[in-house]
Amino acid sequence: MCGITGIILKQKVNFNLNQKIVAMTDAISHRGPDGEGFILAGDQTITPHFNTLKQNYNRVDLTYTPKTTIQNSDLNSFLAFGHRRLSIIDLSETGHQPMCNANGKIWITFNGEIYNYLEIKADLKKIGHTFFSESDTEVVLAAYKEWGFNCVEKFNGMWSFCIYDSEKQLCFASRDRLGVKPFYYINNNDLLAFASEQKAFVKAELISSKINPNALHNYLINGLLETQTNNFFEGINELMPGNNLVFNLKTQELKITTYYNLTEHITLTNDRLPEKELIDKIAYTFENSVKLRLRSDVEVGTCLSGGIDSSALAVTISEITKQPLYCFTSVFKNQSINEEHFADSVANKIKAKHFKVEPTLEGFIEEIDSLIYSQDVPIWDTSTYAQYKVMELAKKNNIKVVLDGQGADELFGGYHHHFLAKWNNLFSQGHLISGLKEISASKKTISNPLQFFIKEKIKQKNYFNKKHFDLFFRSEFLNSSVIKNPAVYFNSVNEQLVEDIYQTRLKSFLKCEDRCGMWHSVESRTPFADDIELINLLFSFNGNKKIKNGVSKYLLREAVKNKLPEEIYKRYDKKGFETPMQQWMQKLRPQLLSEIKAANFDFVNQNELEKTDPTNSFQNKLLFKLFVLSRWQKLFC
């Protein structure tokens, strides 16, 4: 896992390329404290450099080994790549980046892990490729050389990278299928630049820190972040999940294409399998996904909340490795949301090395600026802080890689509104009795499911919380873009899950996962969100099967049933790394109001904020977002 940056000049301008690429790369140094590297390319030469972090390299035969500082570079260069390295696979100097192929014509700066790199490497060797390192980065280079842009279809993993092909005079960038790894870029008349995090553009002064008005409206009103190509920062774009970007250096044409869209992979291929065979197939594929993600030259731990997802990972890792596992848990003593007992149950079963952290309101206030800065864009609740502290805990215990359960809810059906999608599906097909039976059976998971069903159907037609916005925001701002009703329910479980993956949940969660981990130089691996075999399998049958007898994530539970403590297997509530947010917000209320007023937002009804109800959770969330925005503005603008 690493941080990547790049600048390609489109015309000769008064631009200090080496200083700008250093500034960009320094801004994301937390993503890779183990090494740094740069290349600068002109019409005739491509030269590797270092800045201040000179590694002890002895392999003088490696073309990509930096031998001089970037300050001594060719001022006529038009292209620069930067890289910060977190050493996970091939810890030696042969894993240094940017890396090139044997003839030095193709270069790459790469962030991520290709977990099936050994299998791809074996295939490439059979057709004549040779390798000089043990890294997956070199496999990506060889795969590109062999299969071109289609190489990404071979990869099982998480990635964002950019390749400079000096022979074909193009740059080829790609991002993994569901967006585990980030890739942002700016494209104007003078240059094309890319980076793992938006702060790289800000620190290098490639953009002025202005807020995209539409993105601001989406964040405050619709509760959405980074669901569109245009970023929260005006002028920054995001390469969306499952997309490739190609920039032709001769014509300066930029072209983006989609190589993977989950909607196209919803099939009924495995729908006729007997339930036991389907569960066995899921169990095998899940275990294999975990095995692949244990490939590492450093020790691997896991985040353990005590829920079904993280518990499934912990017990599976333990069974595979037969070694004591480092587990990291966020706890809240004397709180209803505390999951410590369940996490302890799993940790005790597998004899784990179990470490805990208790996020506090005082700690949150002390660290809020670092938290927001780590994320680049504003956060929407305090659960991100719990995740932030868990990753910090891993770092304190010298663990550089953790596996996390992010994405399991969106694969297996873990939220209450997934029940709604199943009930809608049954009723839409005329299965009235079956639908009512399913609603009744859901009492073990949802309190009063029939009432829940009726309420949500009403909320789908009437957005009752919309009235709160008038108290907070001026009408010009409210009317500047569409106000979306968050109650969007499909008549298909799988279609509902795809909506969650791309639009409402998973993409944002993965952003927080990446930033929280990488801020502490910890690589987070998410088998539920990036194993292509598991993802395609889970969308190859009717999604109604994912919820059975009122139990969410039924197929995952059954797949790991014999490994889990019984109380985890039979646990039907859902919490995750929650925090006592409402309690915290009420205590913070005077500070929130004071800082929001001091920010003097011209779209806020400043004089009305005192009238907000401190017991209203929706209003508290709006206040929290305005408070976060005021801090974000100080940090970035």
C-alpha positions as CSV (number, residue, x, y, z in Angstrom):
1,M,0.0,0.0,0.0
2,C,1.4,3.3,-1.0
3,G,0.7,6.9,-2.1
4,I,1.0,7.9,-5.8
5,T,1.3,11.2,-7.5
6,G,1.9,12.4,-11.1
7,I,2.0,15.5,-13.3
8,I,2.0,15.6,-17.1
9,L,2.6,19.0,-18.6
10,K,0.6,19.7,-21.8
11,Q,2.5,22.8,-22.9
12,K,5.7,24.6,-21.9
13,V,4.8,26.9,-19.1
14,N,6.6,28.6,-16.2
15,F,6.3,25.6,-13.9
16,N,8.8,24.0,-11.5
17,L,7.9,20.4,-12.1
18,N,10.4,18.9,-9.6
19,Q,9.3,21.1,-6.8
20,K,5.6,20.5,-7.5
21,I,5.9,16.7,-7.6
22,V,7.9,16.8,-4.3
23,A,5.2,18.9,-2.7
24,M,2.5,16.6,-3.8
25,T,4.3,13.5,-2.6
26,D,5.3,15.0,0.7
27,A,1.7,15.8,1.4
28,I,0.8,12.1,1.4
29,S,4.0,10.8,3.1
30,H,1.9,9.1,5.8
31,R,0.8,6.6,3.1
32,G,4.3,5.4,2.7
33,P,7.0,6.0,5.4
34,D,9.3,3.2,4.2
35,G,10.5,4.8,1.0
36,E,10.1,7.5,-1.7
37,G,10.9,7.7,-5.3
38,F,10.4,10.0,-8.4
39,I,10.9,9.9,-12.1
40,L,11.2,12.9,-14.4
41,A,10.8,12.3,-18.1
42,G,11.9,14.4,-21.0
43,D,11.8,13.8,-24.8
44,Q,14.9,11.6,-24.6
45,T,15.4,10.5,-21.0
46,I,13.5,9.1,-18.0
47,T,15.5,9.4,-14.8
48,P,14.7,8.1,-11.3
49,H,15.4,10.3,-8.3
50,F,15.0,10.6,-4.6
51,N,14.4,13.7,-2.5
52,T,15.5,13.5,1.1
53,L,14.6,9.9,2.0
54,K,17.5,8.1,0.5
55,Q,17.3,4.3,0.9
56,N,20.4,2.1,1.2
57,Y,20.3,0.6,-2.3
58,N,23.1,-1.8,-3.4
59,R,21.6,-3.1,-6.6
60,V,23.2,-0.8,-9.1
61,D,21.9,-3.1,-11.9
62,L,18.3,-2.0,-11.3
63,T,17.3,0.6,-13.9
64,Y,14.8,2.2,-11.6
65,T,17.1,2.7,-8.6
66,P,17.4,6.5,-7.8
67,K,21.0,7.7,-7.8
68,T,20.6,11.4,-7.6
69,T,18.3,13.9,-5.9
70,I,15.4,15.4,-7.7
71,Q,16.9,18.9,-7.3
72,N,19.5,17.9,-9.8
73,S,16.9,16.9,-12.4
74,D,16.5,17.9,-16.0
75,L,14.5,21.2,-16.1
76,N,13.1,20.3,-19.6
77,S,11.1,17.4,-18.3
78,F,7.4,17.3,-19.1
79,L,6.3,14.3,-16.9
80,A,6.9,13.5,-13.3
81,F,5.7,10.5,-11.1
82,G,6.1,10.3,-7.4
83,H,5.7,7.5,-4.9
84,R,5.6,6.9,-1.2
85,R,6.2,3.3,-0.2
86,L,4.6,1.2,2.6
87,S,6.6,-2.0,2.3
88,I,4.3,-5.1,2.5
89,I,5.4,-7.5,-0.3
90,D,9.0,-7.7,-1.3
91,L,10.5,-5.5,1.4
92,S,13.8,-5.3,-0.5
93,E,15.1,-2.6,-2.8
94,T,13.7,-4.5,-5.8
95,G,10.2,-3.4,-4.7
96,H,11.1,0.3,-5.0
97,Q,8.9,2.6,-7.1
98,P,8.4,4.1,-9.5
99,M,9.4,0.9,-11.2
100,C,10.1,0.2,-14.9
101,N,10.3,-2.8,-17.1
102,A,13.6,-4.3,-18.3
103,N,14.3,-1.9,-21.1
104,G,13.3,1.1,-19.1
105,K,10.5,2.2,-21.5
106,I,7.5,1.5,-19.4
107,W,7.1,3.0,-15.9
108,I,4.6,2.6,-13.1
109,T,3.6,4.2,-9.8
110,F,1.3,1.8,-8.1
111,N,-0.9,1.8,-4.9
112,G,-2.6,-1.4,-3.8
113,E,-2.2,-5.1,-3.8
114,I,-2.8,-7.7,-6.5
115,Y,-3.5,-10.7,-4.4
116,N,-3.4,-13.3,-7.2
117,Y,-0.1,-11.9,-8.5
118,L,1.7,-15.3,-8.0
119,E,-0.8,-17.0,-10.3
120,I,-0.6,-14.3,-12.9
121,K,3.2,-14.3,-12.6
122,A,3.2,-18.1,-13.3
123,D,1.1,-17.6,-16.4
124,L,3.4,-14.8,-17.7
125,K,6.5,-16.9,-17.1
126,K,5.0,-19.7,-19.3
127,I,4.7,-17.3,-22.2
128,G,8.3,-16.0,-21.8
129,H,8.3,-13.2,-19.3
130,T,11.1,-13.0,-16.8
131,F,11.1,-11.3,-13.4
132,F,13.8,-9.7,-11.2
133,S,11.7,-8.9,-8.1
134,E,9.2,-10.6,-5.8
135,S,6.7,-7.7,-6.0
136,D,3.2,-7.6,-7.4
137,T,4.1,-4.2,-9.0
138,E,6.4,-5.9,-11.5
139,V,3.6,-8.4,-12.3
140,V,1.3,-5.4,-13.1
141,L,4.0,-4.1,-15.5
142,A,4.4,-7.4,-17.3
143,A,0.6,-7.9,-17.4
144,Y,0.3,-4.5,-19.1
145,K,3.1,-5.4,-21.6
146,E,1.3,-8.7,-22.4
147,W,-2.4,-7.8,-22.4
148,G,-2.5,-4.0,-22.6
149,F,-5.4,-2.2,-21.0
150,N,-7.2,-5.5,-20.6
151,C,-4.7,-6.6,-18.0
152,V,-6.9,-5.2,-15.2
153,E,-9.5,-7.9,-15.9
154,K,-6.9,-10.5,-14.7
155,F,-6.4,-8.8,-11.3
156,N,-8.0,-9.9,-8.1
157,G,-7.3,-7.1,-5.6
158,M,-7.4,-3.4,-4.8
159,W,-5.4,-0.9,-6.9
160,S,-4.9,2.5,-8.4
161,F,-2.0,3.1,-10.6
162,C,-0.6,5.1,-13.5
163,I,1.7,3.6,-16.2
164,Y,3.8,5.8,-18.5
165,D,4.4,4.0,-21.8
166,S,7.1,6.0,-23.5
167,E,7.0,3.9,-26.7
168,K,3.2,4.4,-27.2
169,Q,3.3,7.9,-25.8
170,L,0.5,7.4,-23.4
171,C,-0.4,7.3,-19.7
172,F,-2.7,4.5,-18.6
173,A,-4.4,4.7,-15.2
174,S,-6.8,2.3,-13.5
175,R,-8.8,1.9,-10.3
176,D,-10.1,-1.3,-8.8
177,R,-13.7,-2.5,-9.3
178,L,-15.5,-1.2,-6.3
179,G,-13.1,1.7,-5.4
180,V,-11.1,0.4,-2.4
181,K,-8.1,2.4,-3.5
182,P,-8.5,6.2,-4.4
183,F,-7.5,8.0,-7.6
184,Y,-8.1,11.7,-8.0
185,Y,-7.0,14.0,-10.9
186,I,-7.1,17.5,-12.3
187,N,-7.2,18.2,-16.0
188,N,-6.8,21.7,-17.4
189,N,-5.2,23.5,-20.3
190,D,-1.8,23.3,-18.8
191,L,-1.5,19.9,-17.2
192,L,-3.0,16.6,-16.1
193,A,-2.1,15.6,-12.5
194,F,-3.2,12.7,-10.3
195,A,-2.8,11.7,-6.6
196,S,-4.1,9.3,-4.0
197,E,-5.5,12.1,-1.9
198,Q,-6.9,15.5,-2.7
199,K,-4.6,17.3,-0.2
200,A,-1.7,16.6,-2.6
201,F,-3.1,19.1,-5.1
202,V,-3.8,21.7,-2.3
203,K,-0.3,21.5,-0.8
204,A,1.3,21.8,-4.3
205,E,-1.0,24.8,-5.0
206,L,-2.3,23.2,-8.2
207,I,-5.8,24.3,-7.3
208,S,-7.3,27.0,-5.2
209,S,-9.3,25.5,-2.3
210,K,-12.8,26.2,-3.4
211,I,-15.9,24.1,-2.5
212,N,-17.9,22.6,-5.3
213,P,-21.4,24.1,-4.7
214,N,-23.2,20.9,-5.9
215,A,-21.0,18.7,-3.7
216,L,-21.6,20.9,-0.7
217,H,-25.4,20.7,-1.2
218,N,-25.1,16.9,-1.5
219,Y,-23.1,16.7,1.7
220,L,-25.3,18.9,3.8
221,I,-28.7,18.1,2.4
222,N,-28.5,14.7,0.8
223,G,-25.9,13.1,3.1
224,L,-23.8,12.1,0.1
225,L,-20.1,12.4,-0.5
226,E,-18.1,11.6,-3.6
227,T,-20.8,9.9,-5.5
228,Q,-20.1,11.9,-8.6
229,T,-16.9,12.5,-10.7
230,N,-16.7,16.1,-9.6
231,N,-15.1,16.3,-6.2
232,F,-15.8,18.3,-3.0
233,F,-12.9,20.5,-4.1
234,E,-13.8,22.5,-7.2
235,G,-11.5,21.4,-10.0
236,I,-10.7,17.9,-8.7
237,N,-12.2,14.9,-10.4
238,E,-12.3,11.3,-9.2
239,L,-11.6,8.3,-11.4
240,M,-14.7,6.2,-10.5
241,P,-14.5,2.5,-9.4
242,G,-14.1,0.0,-12.3
243,N,-12.8,2.7,-14.7
244,N,-9.7,3.1,-16.8
245,L,-8.2,6.4,-17.9
246,V,-5.9,6.8,-20.9
247,F,-4.2,10.1,-21.8
248,N,-2.6,10.3,-25.3
249,L,0.5,12.5,-25.0
250,K,0.5,13.3,-28.7
251,T,-3.1,14.4,-29.1
252,Q,-3.6,15.3,-25.4
253,E,-6.9,13.4,-25.5
254,L,-8.2,12.0,-22.2
255,K,-10.5,9.0,-22.4
256,I,-12.2,7.2,-19.6
257,T,-13.8,3.8,-20.1
258,T,-15.6,1.4,-17.8
259,Y,-14.1,-2.2,-17.6
260,Y,-16.3,-3.4,-14.7
261,N,-19.9,-2.5,-13.7
262,L,-21.5,-4.8,-11.1
263,T,-25.0,-4.3,-12.6
264,E,-23.8,-6.2,-15.7
265,H,-22.8,-9.2,-13.5
266,I,-26.2,-9.8,-11.8
267,T,-27.1,-13.2,-13.1
268,L,-29.0,-16.4,-12.1
269,T,-26.1,-18.7,-12.9
270,N,-26.1,-20.3,-9.5
271,D,-29.7,-19.8,-8.7
272,R,-30.7,-23.5,-9.1
273,L,-28.0,-24.8,-6.8
274,P,-29.4,-26.5,-3.7
275,E,-28.9,-24.4,-0.7
276,K,-26.2,-26.6,0.9
277,E,-24.2,-26.5,-2.4
278,L,-24.5,-22.8,-2.6
279,I,-23.4,-22.3,1.0
280,D,-20.5,-24.7,0.5
281,K,-19.5,-22.7,-2.6
282,I,-19.6,-19.4,-0.7
283,A,-17.6,-20.9,2.2
284,Y,-14.9,-22.1,-0.2
285,T,-14.7,-18.8,-2.1
286,F,-14.7,-16.8,1.1
287,E,-11.9,-18.8,2.6
288,N,-9.9,-18.6,-0.5
289,S,-10.4,-14.8,-0.6
290,V,-9.0,-14.6,3.0
291,K,-6.0,-16.9,2.1
292,L,-5.1,-14.6,-0.8
293,R,-5.2,-11.6,1.5
294,L,-2.9,-13.2,4.0
295,R,-0.1,-13.0,1.4
296,S,2.3,-10.6,3.0
297,D,5.9,-10.2,4.1
298,V,4.8,-8.6,7.3
299,E,2.5,-9.7,10.1
300,V,-1.3,-9.4,9.4
301,G,-3.9,-8.5,12.0
302,T,-7.7,-7.8,11.9
303,C,-10.3,-5.3,13.1
304,L,-12.7,-7.1,15.4
305,S,-16.0,-5.4,16.2
306,G,-17.8,-8.5,17.4
307,G,-20.3,-8.5,14.6
308,I,-20.8,-11.4,12.1
309,D,-18.5,-9.9,9.4
310,S,-15.4,-9.2,11.5
311,S,-15.9,-12.4,13.5
312,A,-16.1,-14.4,10.3
313,L,-12.8,-12.9,9.2
314,A,-11.1,-13.5,12.6
315,V,-12.0,-17.2,13.0
316,T,-11.2,-17.9,9.3
317,I,-7.7,-16.2,9.6
318,S,-7.0,-18.1,12.8
319,E,-8.0,-21.4,11.2
320,I,-5.8,-20.8,8.2
321,T,-2.7,-19.5,10.0
322,K,-2.8,-21.6,13.1
323,Q,-1.2,-18.7,14.8
324,P,-2.3,-16.2,17.5
325,L,-4.0,-13.3,15.7
326,Y,-3.7,-9.6,16.5
327,C,-7.2,-8.3,16.9
328,F,-8.2,-4.6,17.4
329,T,-11.5,-3.4,18.9
330,S,-13.2,-0.2,19.7
331,V,-15.1,-0.3,23.0
332,F,-17.5,2.0,24.9
333,K,-17.8,1.0,28.5
334,N,-21.2,1.3,30.1
335,Q,-22.9,2.1,26.7
336,S,-25.7,0.2,25.0
337,I,-23.6,0.2,21.8
338,N,-20.7,-1.5,23.5
339,E,-19.8,-4.7,21.7
340,E,-16.8,-5.7,23.9
341,H,-18.4,-8.9,25.1
342,F,-18.9,-10.2,21.6
343,A,-15.4,-9.3,20.5
344,D,-14.1,-11.0,23.6
345,S,-16.0,-14.1,22.8
346,V,-14.4,-14.4,19.4
347,A,-10.9,-13.4,20.7
348,N,-11.1,-16.0,23.5
349,K,-12.2,-18.8,21.0
350,I,-9.2,-18.2,18.7
351,K,-6.8,-17.3,21.6
352,A,-6.1,-13.9,19.9
353,K,-3.8,-11.1,21.0
354,H,-6.6,-8.8,21.7
355,F,-6.1,-5.0,22.0
356,K,-8.8,-2.4,22.7
357,V,-9.3,1.3,22.6
358,E,-12.1,3.5,24.0
359,P,-12.7,6.7,22.0
360,T,-13.7,9.6,24.2
361,L,-15.4,12.9,23.6
362,E,-12.3,14.7,24.9
363,G,-10.1,12.7,22.5
364,F,-12.4,13.5,19.7
365,I,-12.3,17.2,20.3
366,E,-8.5,17.1,20.6
367,E,-8.0,15.1,17.4
368,I,-10.9,16.4,15.2
369,D,-8.6,18.5,13.0
370,S,-6.3,15.6,12.3
371,L,-9.2,13.3,11.7
372,I,-10.8,15.8,9.2
373,Y,-7.4,16.5,7.5
374,S,-6.8,12.7,7.1
375,Q,-10.1,12.3,5.3
376,D,-9.7,15.3,2.9
377,V,-13.4,15.8,2.8
378,P,-15.8,16.4,5.7
379,I,-17.2,13.4,7.7
380,W,-20.8,12.9,8.5
381,D,-20.7,11.3,12.0
382,T,-18.3,10.3,14.7
383,S,-18.1,6.6,13.8
384,T,-15.1,7.5,11.5
385,Y,-13.3,8.5,14.7
386,A,-13.7,5.0,16.2
387,Q,-12.2,3.6,13.0
388,Y,-9.4,6.1,13.1
389,K,-8.5,5.0,16.7
390,V,-8.6,1.3,15.8
391,M,-6.1,1.9,13.0
392,E,-4.0,3.9,15.4
393,L,-4.1,1.0,17.8
394,A,-2.8,-1.3,15.1
395,K,0.1,1.0,14.3
396,K,1.0,1.2,18.0
397,N,1.3,-2.5,18.0
398,N,3.5,-2.6,14.9
399,I,0.9,-4.2,12.7
400,K,1.1,-2.8,9.1
401,V,-1.7,-4.9,7.6
402,V,-5.2,-5.6,8.9
403,L,-8.2,-7.4,7.3
404,D,-11.5,-5.7,7.7
405,G,-15.1,-6.7,7.1
406,Q,-16.1,-3.6,5.0
407,G,-18.5,-4.6,2.2
408,A,-20.1,-7.7,3.8
409,D,-23.4,-5.9,4.4
410,E,-23.5,-4.9,0.8
411,L,-22.8,-8.4,-0.5
412,F,-24.9,-10.5,1.9
413,G,-27.7,-8.2,2.9
414,G,-27.0,-6.8,6.3
415,Y,-29.2,-3.7,6.6
416,H,-32.8,-3.4,7.5
417,H,-33.7,-1.8,4.2
418,H,-32.5,-5.0,2.5
419,F,-35.5,-6.8,4.2
420,L,-37.7,-4.2,2.6
421,A,-36.3,-5.0,-0.8
422,K,-37.1,-8.7,-0.3
423,W,-40.6,-8.0,1.0
424,N,-41.2,-5.6,-2.0
425,N,-40.0,-8.3,-4.3
426,L,-42.4,-10.9,-2.9
427,F,-45.4,-8.6,-2.9
428,S,-44.6,-7.3,-6.4
429,Q,-44.7,-10.9,-7.7
430,G,-48.1,-11.6,-6.0
431,H,-46.6,-13.7,-3.1
432,L,-48.7,-12.0,-0.4
433,I,-48.7,-14.9,2.1
434,S,-44.9,-15.5,1.7
435,G,-44.3,-11.8,2.1
436,L,-46.3,-11.5,5.3
437,K,-44.6,-14.6,6.7
438,E,-41.2,-13.1,6.0
439,I,-42.2,-9.9,7.8
440,S,-43.4,-11.8,10.8
441,A,-40.3,-13.9,10.9
442,S,-38.1,-10.7,11.0
443,K,-39.1,-9.9,14.6
444,K,-35.8,-11.5,15.7
445,T,-33.9,-8.8,13.7
446,I,-36.2,-5.8,13.5
447,S,-38.4,-4.5,16.3
448,N,-42.0,-4.6,15.1
449,P,-41.2,-5.3,11.4
450,L,-44.7,-4.7,10.1
451,Q,-44.7,-1.2,11.6
452,F,-41.2,-0.7,10.1
453,F,-42.4,-1.8,6.7
454,I,-45.4,0.6,6.7
455,K,-43.4,3.5,8.0
456,E,-40.7,3.1,5.4
457,K,-43.2,2.8,2.6
458,I,-44.8,6.1,3.8
459,K,-41.3,7.7,4.1
460,Q,-40.6,6.7,0.5
461,K,-43.5,8.9,-0.7
462,N,-43.1,11.7,1.8
463,Y,-39.7,13.1,3.0
464,F,-40.7,14.2,6.5
465,N,-37.3,15.4,7.6
466,K,-37.2,17.8,4.7
467,K,-38.9,20.4,6.9
468,H,-35.8,20.7,9.2
469,F,-33.7,22.2,6.4
470,D,-35.7,25.4,6.4
471,L,-34.6,26.1,9.9
472,F,-30.9,25.7,9.0
473,F,-30.4,26.9,5.5
474,R,-31.4,29.8,3.3
475,S,-33.9,29.1,0.5
476,E,-31.4,30.0,-2.3
477,F,-29.1,27.3,-1.1
478,L,-31.8,24.7,-0.6
479,N,-33.2,25.3,-4.1
480,S,-29.8,25.3,-5.8
481,S,-29.9,21.6,-6.3
482,V,-32.3,18.6,-6.0
483,I,-33.2,17.5,-2.4
484,K,-33.3,13.8,-2.5
485,N,-35.4,11.6,-0.4
486,P,-33.0,9.0,1.2
487,A,-35.8,6.4,1.4
488,V,-35.1,4.7,-2.0
489,Y,-36.2,1.1,-2.0
490,F,-36.1,-1.4,-4.9
491,N,-38.1,-4.5,-5.6
492,S,-35.0,-6.5,-5.8
493,V,-32.4,-7.3,-3.1
494,N,-29.5,-7.4,-5.5
495,E,-30.5,-4.1,-7.1
496,Q,-30.8,-2.6,-3.6
497,L,-27.3,-3.8,-2.8
498,V,-25.8,-2.4,-6.0
499,E,-27.3,1.0,-5.1
500,D,-25.7,0.7,-1.7
501,I,-22.3,-0.2,-3.2
502,Y,-22.1,2.6,-5.7
503,Q,-24.3,5.4,-4.4
504,T,-25.2,5.5,-0.7
505,R,-22.9,3.5,1.5
506,L,-19.9,1.3,0.5
507,K,-18.0,3.8,-1.6
508,S,-18.0,6.3,1.2
509,F,-17.2,3.7,3.8
510,L,-14.2,2.5,1.7
511,K,-12.9,6.1,1.5
512,C,-13.0,6.4,5.3
513,E,-11.3,2.9,5.5
514,D,-8.5,4.0,3.2
515,R,-7.9,7.4,4.9
516,C,-8.1,6.1,8.5
517,G,-5.7,3.2,7.8
518,M,-3.2,5.1,5.6
519,W,-3.1,8.1,8.0
520,H,-1.5,5.7,10.4
521,S,0.5,3.9,7.7
522,V,-1.7,0.8,8.0
523,E,-2.9,-1.2,5.0
524,S,-6.5,-2.3,5.3
525,R,-7.5,-5.3,3.2
526,T,-11.2,-5.8,2.5
527,P,-12.0,-9.3,1.0
528,F,-15.8,-8.5,0.9
529,A,-15.1,-5.4,-1.2
530,D,-12.4,-6.4,-3.7
531,D,-12.4,-10.2,-4.2
532,I,-13.8,-10.5,-7.7
533,E,-14.6,-14.2,-7.3
534,L,-16.6,-13.6,-4.2
535,I,-18.4,-10.5,-5.5
536,N,-19.5,-12.2,-8.8
537,L,-20.6,-15.3,-6.9
538,L,-22.8,-13.3,-4.5
539,F,-24.6,-11.7,-7.5
540,S,-25.2,-15.0,-9.4
541,F,-28.5,-16.0,-7.7
542,N,-31.7,-14.4,-6.5
543,G,-30.9,-12.0,-3.7
544,N,-33.9,-13.1,-1.7
545,K,-31.8,-16.0,-0.6
546,K,-29.5,-13.7,1.4
547,I,-32.2,-13.1,4.0
548,K,-34.0,-16.2,5.4
549,N,-36.5,-16.7,8.2
550,G,-35.9,-13.1,9.3
551,V,-32.2,-13.4,9.5
552,S,-29.8,-11.1,7.7
553,K,-26.7,-12.3,6.0
554,Y,-28.0,-15.8,6.3
555,L,-25.6,-17.3,3.7
556,L,-22.5,-15.8,5.4
557,R,-23.7,-17.1,8.8
558,E,-24.2,-20.6,7.5
559,A,-20.9,-20.5,5.6
560,V,-18.9,-19.9,8.8
561,K,-21.4,-21.5,11.3
562,N,-19.0,-24.2,12.6
563,K,-16.2,-21.7,13.2
564,L,-18.1,-19.1,15.2
565,P,-19.0,-18.9,18.8
566,E,-22.7,-19.8,19.1
567,E,-23.6,-16.4,20.5
568,I,-22.1,-14.7,17.5
569,Y,-23.8,-17.0,15.0
570,K,-27.2,-16.2,16.7
571,R,-26.5,-12.5,17.0
572,Y,-29.0,-10.6,14.9
573,D,-28.5,-6.9,16.0
574,K,-26.1,-4.7,14.1
575,K,-23.7,-2.0,15.5
576,G,-20.2,-1.9,14.0
577,F,-17.8,0.7,15.2
578,E,-20.5,3.0,16.6
579,T,-20.0,5.9,19.0
580,P,-22.4,7.6,21.4
581,M,-22.8,10.4,18.9
582,Q,-26.1,11.9,20.2
583,Q,-24.8,12.1,23.7
584,W,-21.6,13.7,22.5
585,M,-23.5,16.2,20.3
586,Q,-25.6,17.4,23.2
587,K,-22.5,18.0,25.4
588,L,-20.8,19.8,22.5
589,R,-23.8,21.9,21.6
590,P,-22.5,25.3,22.8
591,Q,-19.2,24.7,21.0
592,L,-20.9,23.6,17.8
593,L,-23.1,26.7,17.7
594,S,-20.2,29.0,18.5
595,E,-17.9,27.6,15.8
596,I,-20.7,27.5,13.2
597,K,-21.5,31.2,13.8
598,A,-17.8,32.1,13.7
599,A,-17.5,30.4,10.3
600,N,-20.2,32.9,9.0
601,F,-21.5,30.7,6.3
602,D,-23.6,32.8,3.9
603,F,-26.0,29.9,3.2
604,V,-26.9,29.3,6.9
605,N,-29.7,31.0,8.9
606,Q,-27.3,32.0,11.6
607,N,-30.0,33.6,13.8
608,E,-32.2,30.5,13.8
609,L,-29.6,27.9,15.0
610,E,-30.3,28.6,18.6
611,K,-33.9,27.4,18.0
612,T,-32.8,23.9,17.0
613,D,-33.9,21.1,19.2
614,P,-31.0,19.5,21.2
615,T,-33.0,16.2,21.5
616,N,-33.7,15.9,17.8
617,S,-31.2,13.5,16.3
618,F,-31.7,14.7,12.7
619,Q,-31.1,18.3,13.7
620,N,-28.0,17.3,15.7
621,K,-26.5,15.6,12.7
622,L,-27.0,18.8,10.6
623,L,-25.3,20.8,13.3
624,F,-22.5,18.3,13.4
625,K,-22.0,18.6,9.7
626,L,-21.9,22.4,9.8
627,F,-19.4,22.2,12.7
628,V,-17.2,19.8,10.7
629,L,-17.5,22.0,7.6
630,S,-16.3,25.0,9.7
631,R,-13.2,23.0,10.8
632,W,-12.6,21.7,7.2
633,Q,-12.7,25.3,5.9
634,K,-10.0,26.4,8.3
635,L,-7.8,23.4,7.4
636,F,-8.1,23.6,3.7
637,C,-9.3,27.1,2.7
